[in-house]
Amino acid sequence: MHTIDPNAQIKLVAVDMDGTFLDGDGQIPDQAWGVIDQLAQRGIKFVPASGRQFATLREQFAQLGEIAIIAENGTVVMDGENEIYSNIIDRALVNSVIETVRQQGALDAGLVLCGRRTAYVERPDQKFADAVAPYYRAVQVVENLNDVEDEIIKMAVNVGTSKVQEMADALDVPLQVVISGSHWVDAMNHGVHKGLALGALQKELGISDDETVVFGDYPNDLEMIKTATYSFAMANAHPEVAAAANFTAPANTEHGVLQVLRAYLEGRTQL
């Protein structure tokens, strides 16, 4: 496993959530808050960068106050209440995806429209609601997704059967389709990803790639992994991410992000 050069002048740490920062139970480790506090004391920004909803991430990190957040797989970037970047999907494409997902009954597919105001679903069953809840805290159940008037920045399909590749293949639309988890497929405009979002945040804050640390584990982290000099793939990462990253961190089940950050804060060259 690798560490960050103790002499590096780090100013920003961006972390994916599921499979990366969260532990094996999908929770923020208790000891994370102390490490984040130490980063803040050194003037280093801690930035969650996730496919999760902004409202979800803001709630999860509420005790940190107003922090920068990359949400919805990079389709929106907030610094406190200040929107730095967002990307809106054409309504005709939104409607096309809605109809496609409705036709995938055999995959037990359900769609979440991720709007600028909140998330929207039309499937009312409890199984789908339970799948959505960890990622989308602000959700409105509507009768017909076609009638939603909010601007849509991302669409997320939950695949109950786990046949995510089959679902991705079915989304034959001119959008960027990304497998973001074992049960999730996301669709957004082409060229939109966590890497673009992180770049927008870096530009806003005047922070370079050499001053940035990134941790990720899944293909939706690939572009973000490529933006930082100190890019870490978790030991449990997808092979594509492991190949793209410059370094490797211990698995999320071993609190690998915290191990690497502690070593840097303590000036150690070994974990």
N, C-alpha and C positions, 0 to 999 in steps of 0.2 A: 504494500500500500504506500501511498505517497503523501507528502505534506506540502505546504506552501512555504516558499522561501521566507524565512523569518525577517529578511531585510526588505521584502516587497512592501511597497506603499499602497496597501489595499484601502479602497474607499467604499466599495460596494460588494455585497454578497447576495447573490440571487439564488433562491432555492426552489426547486420543484417540491410539491407536497407529497402526493401518494407515491409510495415506493422509494422516496428519497428522504425528505425531512421527517415525515411521520413515521412512527414506530410500527412494529408488526401488527398492532391492534388498530392502526389508523389514527393514532392520537399524537398530539405534540408531546414529546418527552418532557417530564417535569423539569429536568435540568437544563432544558433549552433556554428558559427565561434568563437564567444567570449568564449564559454565554452571550445571548443577544444584548444584555445590559452591558457586558464588557466590551462588545463591539461598539455600542453607542458611545461609551466612555472614550473610545479611541477615535471617534468621529467616523465610524464605518457604518454605512446604511445597510440594514437588513431588509431584503425585499422578497416576499413570497411571490412566486411566478408559477401560476397554476392554470389548469383548465377549469378550475372552480370559479364560481360566481364571485363578483366583487363583494356583494353583501355577505356572502359566506366567509370569505377571507377576512373582511373587516371585523366580523364578529369573532372569528377564531383568534385574532390578534388584537382584540379591543383593549387589552391592558397596556399595549404599547402606545396607545394614542394615535395621532395622525401619522401614518407611515405610508411610504410608496408601495403600491401593489400592482402587479401585472396579473390580470384576471382573464378568464374566458379564452385561454390559450393564446394570449397576446392580442386579442381584438380590442381590449381596452386597458389603458394605463392611467392610474390615478396616483397623485401625490397628495395625500390627505383628501380634501374635497376638490382639489384642482385636477380637472381632466387634462392629461397631457396628450392623449391620443385615443381615437376610437375609429372603427372601420365598419361601415354599414353595408349590408347585403341587399342587392336589388330584390324588390318584392316579388317579381315573377319567379325568381330562383327560389325564394322562400316557399312560395306556393307549390312549386314543383317538388321540392323535398317533402313537404307535408303530404302530398298525394303518394309519393313513393313509399314513405314509411307506413302509411295506412295500408298499403298493399302487402306488407311484410308480416302478416299475421303468423306465419309458420316460424318466424324468427323470434316471436314474442317481443316485437320492437315497439318502442314508445319514444315520442319526440318531445324534446324541450326546446322551445324557442327562447333564446337568450336576448332579451331586449335591453335597451339602455336604462329603462326604469325598473324592470323586474323580469323574472322568468315566467313562461306560460306553458301549460300543458293542457291536453284535452282528455287524456286517459285518466279516469277517476279511480281505478282499482288500487287497493292497498299495496299490492306487490310492487307496482310501478312507483307509487309514492315513496315506499321504503327505499327503493333503489336511487331515487332522485334526492331524497332528503339530505344525505351527507354532503352533497356538492352544491345544492341550491337551497338556501335558507329562505329566500324571498321568492315565493312561487304563487302564481295565480292560476286556478283551474278555470278554464273557459269552455264554452260549449263547442266552439269551432275556432281552431287556430287560424284559419283564413281570415277571420274577422279582427284579429289583433291589430291595433293601430300603432303600436310602439315601433321604433326603429330596431331592427334585428341585427345584432353584431356577430352572432354565432348560433349554430344549431347543433344540438347534441342528441344522439340517438342511443338509448339504452337497449341493449340486445340481451334479452333474458336467456337465450340459448347459448350465449357466449360465441356465437358464430359471427364474430365481428368482421372478418374478411369478406364473408358472404354479404353482409350488410353494406360494407364499403363498396363492394362491386356493384351493388344494386343502385347506389346513388350516382347514376349516370348523368351528372349535371356539370356545367362549367364552373365548379367550385373546387377548392382545395379540400380533399377528404383525408382525414387523419385518424388512425386508430390510436386512441388516447388512453386505453385501459382494456382490461380483459372483458368488459361488458359495454364499452363505450366507443362510439365513432363520432367524430366532430366534423362539421362542414363549415367553411368560412371562405371569404374571398381569397383568390390566389395571391400569393406573396405576403400573406398575413401569417405571422407566427410569433412565438416568444422571442426569437432573435430580433425581429424588427421592433417589437415592443421594448425590449431591453435597450436597443440602440437609441430609440427615442428618449428613453429615460436617461441614458448616459449623456446624450447631447444636452438635454435640459439641465442636468446637474454638472456638466463639464467634467465628466469622468471618463477615462480611457479604458481600452481593453486590458492594458497592463495593470490597471488598478481595480480590476473586477475579478471576482471569483464566482463560478457557476457550478451548481450541482444538479444532476438530472439522471433519469433512469429509462425513459421511454422515448419512442421515436418523435413524439411531439415536443421533445426537448432538444432535438438535434440542432436546429438553427441557433438556439440560445447557447448550446455547448460550443458552437463555433465562433461565438463573439468574444470570448474571454480567454486571456492568456492562461489563467488558472482555471481550466475547465476539468471538472471531475465527473466521471461516470461511477455510479455506485457499483459495488461488487455484484449486486443482483440486477444490473442493468441489461437491457436488450442489447444483443450483439452489435447492432448498428451504432448505438450510443457509445458502447465500450470502444469501438474502433475510432469514433470521431473525437473522443475526449483526449486531452493531453495527459491526464492523470486518473488514478483510480482511488476511490474512497471505500472504506468498509461498508458492508450492507446496511440498509436502513434498519434492519432488525438489531444491528449492533451500534446504532446511533452514529453511523459513519460520518455524517455531516458535522456533528458535534465533536467527534474525535479530531477531525482535521482542523476545525476552527480553534479548538482548545490548544492544539499543538502550536498553531501560529501565534495565538495570543500569549503563550508562554515561551515563545522563542525557541521551540524544539524542532529538530530536524527529523525526529522519529515519532511515530504514534505510540 
